[in-house]
Structures are given as C-alpha cells and as structure tokens.
Amino acid sequence: MNTAYTTRRILALSLRWQQRLTFLAGGLVVGLLAVCLALGSDAAQQWFSRGLAISRDIPLVLTPAGFALTVFMARRFFPNTQGSGIPQAIAARAMEEPQARDKLVGLRIATGKVLMTLLGLLVGASTGREGPTVQVGASAMAFIGKLSPRHQSGLILAGSAAGVAAAFNTPLAGIVFAIEEMSRSFEVKTSGLIISAVIIAGLTAQMLLGDYTYFGTTAAALPIGTAWIAVPLCGVTGGFAGALFSRILVSVPGQMPFSLGRWIGSHPVAFAALCGLGVALCGQISGDATYGTGYQNAKAVLHHTGTLSLDYAPLKLLATALSAVSGVPGGIFSPSLSVGAGIGSDIAHFFRHAEPGPIVLLGMVSYFTGVVRAPITGFVIVAEMTGNHAMLAALMTTALIANSCAGLVNKEGVYHALAKRFLPKDGT
C-alpha cells in the first residue's frame, strides 16, 4: 500500500516538474526568437532605407513586386502565416484537434512567419514584428509542449504572453494581454507557469538587448486644467479611427461586394501587388514616412526630436490597412501605435500651452484601444513602454472613452473578429 502511494507521489512530482520545465524552456526559446526577429526586422528596414537613399521611386516597383512575391510564398509554402498572427494564436487555443491546431501554430508556421515578416519589411510593408512574435511564441511553446499535450491551451497562452513581453520588454503588459485579449480569463492551474514563462522570455531578451523601455523613458505629465480637454478629444478621435481600421480589416474581402470579394479571393497575388502599389503611393505622398513599423516616427514625436505632418496619421492608417489586407505576414501593433502618435500630434496643435508629448501618448492609447478593444492592455502597454506612470489616470480615461466609441462601430476587437476565419465553419 505504501509502495503504491509512494509510486503515485513520485509520478505526480515528476509530471509536475516536467510541466514546469516545459514552460521554462519555452520561455527561454521565445525570448531568443523575439530577439532574432527584432534584430532581423531592424536590418530589413535598414536595407529598405538604403534603397530609398538611392531613389525614392524604387518602392513604386519594389513594393508591389515584393508584396506579390511574399503572398505567393506565404500561400504556397507557409499557409496561415498571413497578417498579424495573433488571430491564429487565439483560434489555436479554441481548437482541440491537434492536427487542426498544428496548422496555425507549429515549427513550420514559426519558420514561415519569421521569414515572410522580414521579407515584407524588406520591401516596405507598413507592418510590425510584435504580432508575429506572438504567433512565433505560441508556435514554439506548442512545439515544445508535445511533451505535455494536456496543457496545449495553456502553453499557447504562455507563448503569446511571453511573445508580447519579450518583443516590447513589457512583462506586465504580456500578462495583461494574456488575460484580456488572448483568453478573456485567467487559468488558475497554469497561472504561475505562464508568469514564469513571461519572466524567462523577458529576462532572455533583456540579457541580449539590454534593459530598455521600448519608446524611451518619458516623465511627461498632463497638467490639470484645459489640457485635459485633450483626453476626450483623443479618446473619441482615436476610438473611431481605430474602429474604422478594424472594420476595413474584417470587411476585406468577406464583406465586400460579391464580385470584388470573389476577384480578390481568386487573384490573391494580383491583389497583393495592387495593395503594394497603394503602400508605395502612401510613402510617396508622406515623404517616405509611412513605410515600415513607424517606430522611429512615434519615438521622435514623443521625445520632441522630430515632427509628424498633419496627413501622417491617415496615410499611415491607409498604408497599414493595405499591408494587412494584402495577406503579407506582419503585425499591426507598432504601426497602430505610430498612427496613434500621429493622431495625438495633430490634436496637440490645438493645445499650444501644453507639451505635445503627453497628448501623443493619449493618441497612442486611444487608437490602439479602438483597434483591439482591449482598454486595459492599451494603457498598461503604453505606460510600460515609456516608463511613465504619471499619465496613468489620463491614459485610463482615454482608453475607456476610446473603447466605448469603438464599441458603437464594432462589437469586438480586430483580433477576435479575424480569429473566426481560422475556426471551423460551425464554430466548433
């Protein structure tokens, strides 16, 4: 009797440590992959910038051709890598069939996501690397988790959270993102393991890239008084603009006129080329400002080392929408924050007596919230990316206003709406 009890205890302890090691090893791998994708993305954008230095007209040929090539390769060799990757991770968590799940998260998906995301940035796509890092993180965790198949859902959640944490160096935002956006709840049984994976991924990224705040530290604060009028202005403007962007992504091609939607579905490579041409034209009009992630533009206006034109926000929104609906693998996280920075910069012109930095932050959180309909993630990630806690009250208020406005247009955020495309038709 005692021998049987001891055996069961040993087996239970062994299984528990196996689970812990799986999550910890996954966190380490996700951190390494996030760093590789970050360095690769920077290099791809630098190469594109070198081409622009030779001639500003290069994107008129390179970007359409590059979009067509990227979409062809993604569809031919790496299906289900298109777009952000976060909808695929959300859909994968809802699936119970391993074969169906492997089509959305797995080693092949992770490889294709990295390669195609870098190729998209190399040809000027208005995309980011953070959403792809989530799918790559979920894929890495799912692959490692073959040793512990009973916890696939928790592993995918942990990989997604670790991806956000490592990509932005924002561990708290990674946890909040997992709760609010990925799962809409917290799994008590795996909560400690998820947090451990996030910590390991974040520490790995910090050791390789250094301890940093994504947009640089800012102590900007919004003074009590008339400057607070910017809160509802940013909340309403950013909320509705983000909802419009989300509506475009969800509507193309599914909710378009039948003939047009059918043509897009039948000619995805040609459609991608047209989208690439549109992105190139946006770049031409904006003075080459709308290509890539938009990170440098947002950081410059936030720290008063640069300015954004009044048409930057709408042009960046359009370029990002075209990049997203084209089928080119790439995220909308960083571009959305950049569009929001443009909105905040535009609104700051009405408040000459206040510093533009705080209003730029309001624009970032409002537009991002309008897109994803995740207000807590919105204000936490912006505060953590800038190391700014003095703005928390204003950021919270703006996020709530933006979420309410976006709710009048869309019932749910873009990630969950797009995730339905990857689920079986009956929703099971």
C-alpha positions in Angstrom: 0.0 0.0 0.0 2.8 2.4 1.0 4.8 1.4 -2.1 1.8 2.2 -4.4 1.2 5.5 -2.7 4.9 6.4 -3.0 5.0 5.5 -6.7 2.0 7.7 -7.4 3.6 10.6 -5.5 6.8 10.2 -7.5 4.9 10.1 -10.8 2.9 13.1 -9.8 6.0 15.0 -8.8 7.8 14.0 -12.0 4.8 15.2 -14.1 4.7 18.5 -12.2 8.4 19.2 -12.8 8.0 18.1 -16.4 5.3 20.8 -16.9 7.4 23.4 -15.2 10.5 22.6 -17.3 8.4 22.7 -20.4 7.1 26.2 -19.7 10.5 27.5 -18.6 12.3 26.1 -21.6 9.6 27.5 -23.8 10.0 31.0 -22.3 13.8 30.8 -23.0 13.2 29.8 -26.6 10.5 32.6 -27.1 12.9 35.2 -25.7 15.6 34.1 -28.1 13.2 34.1 -31.1 11.9 37.5 -30.2 15.4 38.9 -30.1 16.2 37.3 -33.5 13.0 38.7 -35.0 13.7 42.2 -33.6 17.3 42.3 -35.0 16.1 40.9 -38.3 13.4 43.5 -38.6 15.7 46.3 -37.9 18.1 45.0 -40.5 15.3 44.6 -43.1 14.2 48.2 -42.6 17.7 49.4 -42.9 18.2 47.7 -46.2 14.9 49.2 -47.5 16.1 52.6 -46.3 19.3 52.2 -48.3 17.2 51.6 -51.4 15.3 54.8 -50.7 18.5 56.7 -50.4 19.4 55.6 -54.0 16.0 56.6 -55.3 12.6 57.4 -53.8 10.9 55.8 -56.8 12.3 52.3 -56.1 9.2 51.4 -54.0 6.9 52.0 -56.9 8.3 48.8 -58.4 9.9 47.0 -55.4 6.9 47.2 -53.1 4.2 45.8 -55.4 6.5 43.1 -56.7 7.6 42.3 -53.2 4.1 42.1 -51.9 3.2 39.7 -54.7 6.2 37.5 -54.0 5.6 37.5 -50.3 2.0 36.5 -50.6 2.8 33.8 -53.2 5.4 32.3 -51.0 3.3 32.5 -47.9 0.3 30.8 -49.5 2.4 28.2 -51.4 4.8 27.2 -48.6 3.6 28.7 -45.3 -0.3 28.8 -45.3 -1.9 30.5 -42.3 1.0 32.9 -41.7 -0.7 35.9 -43.2 -1.4 39.0 -41.3 -0.7 39.6 -37.6 -0.6 36.1 -36.3 -2.5 36.9 -33.1 -5.8 35.8 -34.6 -4.2 32.4 -35.4 -3.0 32.0 -31.8 -6.4 32.9 -30.5 -8.1 30.4 -32.8 -5.5 27.7 -32.0 -6.4 27.9 -28.3 -10.0 27.2 -29.1 -9.2 24.0 -31.0 -9.0 20.6 -29.5 -7.9 18.6 -32.6 -4.0 18.5 -32.7 -3.9 18.4 -36.5 -6.1 21.5 -36.8 -4.1 23.3 -34.2 -0.8 22.4 -35.9 -1.9 24.3 -39.0 -2.0 27.5 -37.0 0.9 27.1 -34.5 3.9 24.9 -35.1 7.5 24.7 -36.2 6.7 25.2 -39.9 4.4 28.2 -39.1 7.1 29.8 -36.9 9.7 29.5 -39.6 7.5 30.9 -42.3 6.2 33.7 -40.1 9.8 34.9 -39.3 10.9 34.7 -43.0 7.8 36.3 -44.5 7.6 39.1 -41.9 11.2 40.1 -42.7 10.6 39.9 -46.4 7.5 42.2 -46.0 9.6 44.8 -44.1 12.4 44.4 -46.7 10.0 45.6 -49.4 8.4 48.5 -47.5 5.3 46.9 -45.9 3.7 49.0 -43.1 3.8 46.1 -40.6 5.3 45.3 -37.3 7.1 42.4 -35.7 5.2 42.2 -32.4 2.1 40.3 -33.6 4.3 37.8 -35.5 6.3 37.4 -32.3 3.1 36.3 -30.6 2.4 33.6 -33.2 6.0 32.5 -33.2 6.0 32.4 -29.4 2.8 30.3 -29.4 4.2 28.0 -32.1 7.4 27.5 -30.1 5.5 26.7 -27.0 3.2 24.4 -28.8 6.1 22.5 -30.4 7.9 22.1 -27.1 4.7 21.2 -25.5 4.4 18.0 -27.5 5.9 16.5 -24.4 2.9 17.7 -22.3 -0.1 17.6 -24.7 -2.6 18.0 -21.9 -1.6 21.7 -21.5 -1.6 22.8 -25.1 -4.0 25.6 -24.4 -2.0 27.0 -21.5 1.2 26.7 -23.5 -0.2 28.6 -26.4 -1.4 31.3 -23.9 2.0 31.4 -22.2 3.9 31.6 -25.6 1.6 34.5 -26.7 2.1 36.4 -23.4 5.9 35.8 -23.5 6.0 37.0 -27.1 4.5 40.4 -26.1 6.7 40.7 -23.1 9.9 39.9 -25.0 9.0 42.0 -28.0 8.2 45.2 -26.1 10.2 44.5 -22.9 6.9 44.8 -21.0 6.3 41.8 -18.7 3.2 43.3 -17.1 1.7 44.1 -20.5 2.3 40.5 -21.5 0.3 39.2 -18.6 -2.5 41.7 -19.1 -2.6 40.8 -22.8 -2.9 37.1 -22.0 -5.8 37.8 -19.7 -7.7 40.4 -21.6 -7.1 39.6 -25.2 -6.0 36.0 -25.6 -8.1 34.2 -23.0 -10.6 36.7 -21.6 -9.9 35.0 -18.2 -7.0 33.6 -16.2 -6.3 29.9 -15.9 -5.6 29.3 -12.2 -3.9 26.0 -12.8 -1.3 27.4 -15.1 -1.1 31.0 -14.0 2.2 30.5 -12.2 3.7 28.7 -15.1 2.6 31.4 -17.5 4.1 34.1 -15.4 7.3 32.1 -15.2 7.5 31.8 -19.0 7.0 35.5 -19.3 9.7 36.2 -16.8 12.2 33.9 -18.6 11.4 35.3 -22.0 11.7 38.9 -20.8 15.0 38.2 -19.0 16.4 36.5 -22.1 15.5 39.5 -24.2 17.0 41.9 -21.7 20.3 40.0 -21.4 20.7 40.1 -25.2 19.3 43.6 -26.0 19.8 45.3 -22.6 17.3 46.7 -20.2 15.4 49.4 -22.0 12.0 51.0 -22.4 10.6 50.5 -25.9 9.9 54.1 -26.6 12.4 55.5 -24.2 11.7 56.9 -20.7 9.5 60.0 -20.5 8.2 61.8 -17.5 5.7 63.8 -19.4 2.5 64.6 -17.5 -0.8 66.2 -18.5 -1.4 69.2 -16.2 -4.8 69.5 -14.6 -6.7 72.2 -16.4 -7.7 72.9 -20.0 -5.1 70.4 -21.3 -7.4 67.6 -20.1 -9.8 68.5 -22.9 -7.3 66.5 -25.0 -8.4 63.3 -23.2 -11.9 63.2 -24.6 -10.7 64.6 -28.0 -8.1 61.8 -28.3 -10.5 59.2 -26.9 -13.2 59.9 -29.5 -10.9 60.5 -32.4 -8.6 57.6 -31.8 -11.5 55.3 -30.8 -13.5 55.9 -34.0 -10.3 55.9 -36.2 -9.2 52.6 -34.7 -12.7 51.1 -35.2 -12.6 52.2 -38.9 -9.3 50.5 -39.4 -10.6 47.3 -37.7 -13.7 47.4 -39.9 -11.5 47.5 -43.0 -9.5 44.5 -42.0 -12.6 42.5 -41.1 -14.5 43.5 -44.3 -11.8 42.7 -46.9 -12.7 40.5 -48.7 -15.5 38.8 -46.8 -18.0 41.7 -46.6 -17.2 43.4 -49.9 -19.5 43.4 -52.9 -19.6 39.8 -54.2 -17.9 40.3 -57.5 -15.0 42.3 -55.9 -14.6 39.9 -53.0 -14.7 36.9 -55.3 -12.0 38.5 -57.5 -9.7 39.1 -54.5 -10.2 35.5 -53.4 -9.4 34.2 -56.9 -6.4 36.5 -57.5 -4.7 37.0 -54.1 -1.2 37.6 -55.6 -2.5 40.3 -58.1 -4.5 41.9 -55.2 -1.3 41.9 -53.1 0.5 43.7 -55.8 -2.2 46.4 -56.0 -2.0 46.8 -52.2 1.7 47.1 -52.5 1.3 49.9 -55.1 -1.1 51.7 -52.7 1.5 51.4 -49.9 4.2 52.8 -52.2 1.9 55.8 -53.2 1.3 56.5 -49.5 5.0 56.5 -49.0 5.5 58.9 -51.9 2.9 61.3 -50.5 4.2 61.2 -47.0 7.8 61.8 -47.9 8.7 58.1 -47.2 7.4 58.3 -43.6 4.8 55.5 -43.8 7.0 52.6 -44.6 7.9 50.0 -42.0 6.8 49.8 -38.4 6.6 53.5 -37.7 8.5 53.1 -34.5 11.1 55.8 -35.2 8.4 58.3 -36.2 6.4 57.7 -33.0 9.5 57.9 -30.8 10.7 61.1 -32.4 7.5 63.0 -31.9 7.2 61.7 -28.4 10.6 62.9 -27.4 10.4 66.2 -29.4 13.3 65.2 -31.7 11.1 65.2 -34.8 7.6 66.2 -36.0 4.9 64.5 -38.0 2.9 66.1 -40.8 -0.8 66.5 -40.4 -1.5 63.8 -43.0 0.8 61.3 -41.4 -1.9 59.6 -39.3 -4.4 59.0 -42.2 -1.7 57.9 -44.6 -0.1 55.5 -42.1 -3.5 54.1 -41.3 -4.2 53.5 -45.0 -0.7 52.0 -45.6 -1.1 49.7 -42.7 -4.6 48.6 -43.7 -3.4 47.9 -47.3 -0.5 45.9 -45.9 -2.8 43.9 -43.6 -5.5 43.0 -46.1 -2.9 42.1 -48.8 -2.1 38.9 -47.0 1.6 39.9 -46.3 2.6 38.4 -42.9 3.2 41.2 -40.4 1.7 42.8 -37.3 -0.3 45.9 -36.6 0.9 46.6 -33.1 3.7 49.0 -33.8 2.0 50.7 -36.8 -1.1 51.2 -34.7 0.9 52.9 -32.0 2.5 55.0 -34.7 -0.9 56.0 -36.2 -2.0 56.9 -32.7 1.1 59.1 -32.2 0.2 60.9 -35.4 -3.4 61.5 -34.1 -2.0 62.8 -30.8 0.4 65.0 -32.6 -2.4 66.5 -34.7 -4.6 67.2 -31.7 -1.6 68.7 -29.8 -1.7 71.6 -32.3 -4.8 72.8 -30.5 -3.0 73.0 -27.2 -0.1 75.4 -27.7 0.2 75.9 -23.9 0.8 72.2 -23.3 3.7 69.9 -24.2 2.8 67.6 -27.1 4.4 64.5 -25.6 1.5 63.7 -23.2 -1.1 64.2 -25.9 0.9 61.9 -28.2 0.6 59.2 -25.5 -3.1 59.8 -25.4 -3.4 59.4 -29.1 -1.4 56.1 -29.0 -3.6 54.5 -26.3 -6.8 55.7 -27.9 -6.2 54.4 -31.4 -4.7 51.1 -30.2 -7.7 50.6 -27.9 -10.1 51.4 -30.8 -8.4 48.7 -32.9 -8.2 45.8 -30.4 -11.0 46.7 -28.0 -8.7 45.9 -25.0 -8.5 49.1 -22.9 -6.5 47.7 -20.0 -3.8 46.3 -22.3 -3.8 49.6 -24.1 -3.0 51.9 -21.2 -0.7 49.3 -19.5 1.4 48.7 -22.5 1.8 52.4 -23.4 2.7 53.3 -19.8 5.2 50.4 -19.5 6.7 51.1 -22.9 7.5 54.7 -21.9 8.2 54.1 -18.2 5.6 56.8 -17.5 3.3 56.3 -14.5 2.3 60.0 -14.1 0.0 59.6 -17.0 -1.9 56.6 -15.8 -5.1 58.3 -14.9 -5.3 60.2 -18.2 -4.4 57.1 -20.2 -7.1 55.0 -18.4 -9.7 57.6 -19.0 -8.7 57.9 -22.7 -8.8 54.2 -23.2 -12.2 53.8 -21.7 -13.6 56.6 -23.9 -12.0 55.1 -27.0 -13.3 51.6 -26.2 -16.8 53.0 -25.8 -16.6 54.8 -29.1 -15.2 51.8 -30.9 -18.0 49.7 -29.4 -20.5 51.7 -31.4 -18.9 50.5 -34.6 -17.6 47.0 -33.8 -18.8 44.5 -31.3 -15.4 43.0 -30.8 -11.7 43.8 -31.4 -10.0 43.0 -34.7 -8.0 40.0 -33.4 -11.1 38.1 -32.2 -13.0 39.0 -35.3 -10.3 37.8 -37.6 -9.7 34.7 -35.4 -13.1 33.4 -36.6 -11.7 33.0 -40.1 -9.4 30.2 -38.8 -12.0 28.3 -36.9 -14.3 25.6 -38.4 -17.4 27.0 -40.1 -19.6 25.6 -37.4 -17.5 27.5 -34.8 -16.5 24.3 -33.0 
